[in-house]
Amino acid sequence: MERIPAMHKVLADKRVAAYEARLGRDVVKRAADEVFGRARASGDGAFDTIVVELTMRLERLQRDMLLRVINATGIILHTNLGRAPLAGEALAAVAELSRGYSNLEYDLEAGQRGSRYARVAGILNEVTGAEDSLVVNNCAAAVLLILDTFAKGREVIVARSQLVEIGGGFRIPEVLERSGATLVEVGTTNRVYLEDFERALSPRTALLLTTHPSNYRIDGFTHDAAASELAQLGQRAGVPVIEDLGSGALVDLARYGAPHERTVQEALSDGIGLVTFSGDKLLGGPQAGIVAGRSHLVARLRGNPMLRALRVDKMTLAALGGTLQIYRSGALAERLPIFRMIGATLGELRARAQNYLDAIPQAQLVESDAFVGGGALARERIASLAVALPEQDAETVAARLRKNVPPIVARIAERRVLLDLRTIAPEEDDLVIDACRNFPT
Ligand SMILES: *Cc1c(COP(=O)(O)O)cnc(C)c1O
């Protein structure tokens, strides 16, 4: 039987010590205790065996936590990778307001309890032009709150072409049913007219609901009822019209080189009563669901006791506030990461790519399609550039990149691993180059 090495020697080994900064000494020691216990029991106490077993165990522990990842997929709002990266201003606001106490629900002037929602509503109204607005946990929660407030035991009219599943199992028909509303489908899969909605109106109608077809498109022989016509119909009938916009663009993306996406302001100026959208899609902020629209409708939502269960925490409000400040300043392209990515020119990407090509033998520059993602502009490509790694087993290469610290998530196309430069932050270039340079070729 080999002599078991001293624990302090194992802990001092470079391979093990690297984990101490991330996991803490106590966690590393506990893992080491277990590995030493097994080594004593099995009699295999070789230094390297212990180190390898310990690092494997620590690696697993580390992977159980949320990790920062480098997104080389070219999909800007990648739901699996956390959607929008936050702006420096948003992060600073989170740090500042979460480290200590804040006036989250405190009116400093009156010296008494204040509203959690008033301040963020103020800036949201200013940026969107809405009469009033409200923030909840995510857009799905916003839709749920609206249905629960207005449609319990009543009818909601929805076009058949919009009976969507958003993803994560959130299906409009099922959510309607769960909130105690009755779905009234109108039109056909491909065509719906204003008259279809009109004919379906009844004294039981609570809402007209339209949903952004975020993740699919029906092409060909199609017809939709215009939002402005629906809004007028709702007005005449005294029925609120809701638009679940999803991605929530607050500016015209065409100004930043992407295809135009319907904005919150457009929906509001079409006369939609309540617009719902996410905070972490095209707004570029934290996960949140925002309802913006007519004040008498938002007031009804505020009065729903269910709001308490959907309420956002201070970190979300801080990040959202910090993000919306950037909209006030107008400096989106400089300060909001997603707009930096959307707006990067091919010239800028090409200049960065040169560093990759210089460092990685046999890497090539190829044209690539980036996407906004997150349900927005599902099929509209943004011309991009990618570094194609030398041809070898692409799955193996991609798996190695995912094991990097930090992990790099790449795309595979035509059996090659592509690193799309549009979603890699320029500050991350050196990390990615280092990871690829160290590959055996
Ligand atoms: C993404 C999306 C949602 C869900 O938003 P979450 O903030 O993820 O809850 C709802 N509706 C539409 C149309 C969407 O695109």
The ligand as an ORCA input file, in Angstrom:
! r2SCAN-3c Opt
* xyz 0 1
  C     -40.808     35.776    -24.569
  C     -42.258     35.984    -24.622
  C     -43.045     35.832    -23.478
  C     -42.475     35.359    -22.183
  O     -41.671     36.309    -21.591
  P     -40.910     35.969    -20.227
  O     -40.403     37.306    -19.766
  O     -39.864     35.008    -20.551
  O     -41.929     35.420    -19.288
  C     -44.384     36.076    -23.586
  N     -44.941     36.427    -24.756
  C     -44.213     36.598    -25.877
  C     -44.898     36.982    -27.142
  C     -42.838     36.388    -25.847
  O     -42.103     36.548    -26.950
*
